[in-house]
Amino acid sequence: MANARARHLRKHQTVAEVRLWRELRKLRSQGYHFRRQAPIETYIVDFACFSQRVVIEVDGVQHATQKGQVADAARDADLTWRGFKVLRFRNDEIRDAMEGVLLEILAALGAVEKPEWNDE
């Protein structure tokens, strides 16, 4: 059942998810292997790097609802409790700021130091 759900999700990926997947595949040369629509317990996450215990979720409009946000927060808390770092990006973030998204992913992987943003 999980495999059928993963195939369905893969077939209906957004343009942003496809674009991010292309970028994540490039990280293989650095030793980071991501899986898309990967099962973790009862969840199917958008992308997972199991060796680094990093999960990436791409949020569409359904996540903007109160119900979606509550479900996402509960899922993120459970995955964090299981030892995963959970990153969430909106489709527009991937579309408009891919470089920043990739920097955040690389920081979570431990490949680069996380940039300190100065709000002054």
CORUR-V858013 format. One record per backbone hydrogen bond with DSSP energy under -1.0 kcal/mol. NH is the residue of the N-H (numbers start at 1). CO is the residue of the C=O. Records with the same first field share a line. If there is no record, write none. Layout:
NH = CO + CO
//
This chain:
5 = 1
6 = 2
7 = 3
8 = 4
9 = 5
10 = 6
11 = 7
12 = 8
13 = 10
18 = 14
19 = 15
20 = 16
21 = 17
22 = 18
23 = 19
24 = 20
25 = 21
26 = 22
28 = 25
29 = 26
30 = 27
31 = 28
32 = 27
35 = 48
37 = 46
38 = 45
40 = 43
43 = 40
45 = 38
47 = 56
48 = 35
49 = 54
54 = 49
55 = 85
56 = 47
57 = 87
59 = 89
63 = 60
64 = 61
69 = 65
70 = 66
71 = 67
72 = 68
73 = 69
74 = 70
75 = 71
76 = 72
77 = 73
78 = 74
79 = 75
80 = 76
81 = 77
82 = 78
83 = 80
84 = 79
85 = 53
87 = 55
89 = 57
91 = 59
94 = 90
95 = 91
96 = 92
97 = 93
101 = 97
102 = 98
103 = 99
104 = 100
105 = 101
106 = 102
107 = 103
108 = 104
109 = 105
111 = 106
112 = 106
//
